Amino acid sequence: MKRIVLLTIYMFAFLTSCSLEPTSPKSVIAYAKLTADQQDIVDLLSVSNSSEILLFEFNTEETYRNLEFWVEIYENGELVDRPAGLETFHDGSGKRNGRLVAVVNQKPHYQWALSVIENGSRSSHVSTVEITVDESLFHVYGPIDDSVFIEDGKEIILYKSLFTNKGSVAAYDNQTLQERPELLNEYLNAHLIKCRFNR
């Protein structure tokens, strides 16, 4: 299973040759915009593996020595687990450009594989923790909508997966959840994928 997940990550990274447009001198991270052909491949891999494949691209203008990339699990607004995560270090000699890849396996249980791809090297971690979520719950999920500015020590919610048993559900964007984490109390379960750059 780990080989399939890692192969999927590497294949996806290889197939995506997109990059952030250099329109801003700021350090940013964004959900990768794929071509129609790339999206077809991702959709095929996602359906066949009951997975969701997420790719984020980052460019920094400032020097950041380390990058953290992890998953948090909440129940009724309370942090209960951090089943996957990695941290990479940089020698501090310049800008950082790369990709963060997350594969979210959803069936029969939730499980995560994370990778950081940068300067020709890859770091990966596959979660051994499996989280079960009641399939009858309403599910709201999605990645960041726009580019997000990278700031020293600032946590960024890259992706949310929220579950509730209420008939109507508020679909807060990731920035709102970042600014008002108490909103997670409205959900029975929440899975957040985050990153942070540190100087």
C-alpha positions, -999 to +999 in steps of 0.1 A: +000+000+000+028+024+009+045+017-024+013+025-043+008+058-024+045+068-029+043+058-066+012+080-070+029+109-054+060+106-076+039+101-107+018+131-099+048+153-092+064+142-125+033+149-145+028+184-131+051+208-147+031+239-138+045+268-117+034+299-100+034+330-121+061+354-110+036+384-109+044+392-072+077+396-054+061+380-023+065+345-009+034+325-017+018+291-017-011+281-039-031+251-050-016+240-084-036+247-115-035+217-137-040+214-174-070+194-186-048+164-194-031+165-160-065+168-142-077+137-161-048+117-149-053+129-113-090+121-115-082+086-129-057+079-101-081+093-074-111+072-085-091+040-089-075+044-054-105+060-036-081+089-029-079+126-033-046+139-046-036+175-038-007+195-051+005+229-038+033+250-052+054+274-032+079+301-040+097+321-014+115+354-020+129+354+016+151+327+031+132+301+052+153+275+070+126+250+077+092+239+063+066+219+082+038+200+065+013+180+086-023+168+092-044+176+123-075+157+134-102+174+154-133+160+172-159+186+183-134+214+178-107+197+200-073+187+185-070+149+191-043+137+168-016+146+143-013+114+123+011+125+096+038+152+092+072+160+080+097+188+084+125+197+060+155+220+065+173+243+041+208+256+044+194+291+043+212+302+012+184+316-008+149+312-021+128+280-018+107+266-047+089+234-046+057+214-042+038+199-013+018+168-023-009+152-001-027+120-009-058+114+012-070+078+011-107+078+021-118+041+020-121+020+040-104+045+064-088+079+062-051+078+058-026+104+046+007+104+026+026+137+025+056+147+003+078+177+000+095+180-034+122+206-037+154+211-056+154+176-070+149+159-037+118+144-020+108+137+015+078+116+023+058+102+051+029+078+050+006+077+080+002+044+098-029+058+116-063+051+101-092+073+110-128+060+106-156+085+099-193+077+098-202+077+061-237+091+069-222+125+079-224+155+057-189+163+043-175+197+032-140+197+019-116+216-004-081+232-008-072+269-005-089+290-032-062+316-039-025+322-033-016+326+003+013+348+015+039+329+034+050+347+066+076+335+091+060+311+116+025+315+102+004+283+100-015+280+067-045+257+063-040+242+028-070+218+029-100+211+050-123+181+054-152+188+077-179+164+089-213+171+105-246+154+112-266+187+109-290+191+080-274+223+069-237+230+071-216+262+069-188+259+044-162+282+058-132+290+036-097+280+049-087+316+057-118+320+079-110+288+098-074+300+102-085+333+117-114+318+138-105+282+149-134+281+173-156+275+142-143+239+142-167+234+172-195+233+147-183+200+132-181+165+147-149+158+129-124+179+110-092+170+091-069+199+083-037+198+062-014+226+072+021+240+065+044+265+081+077+282+070+102+293+096+133+315+092 
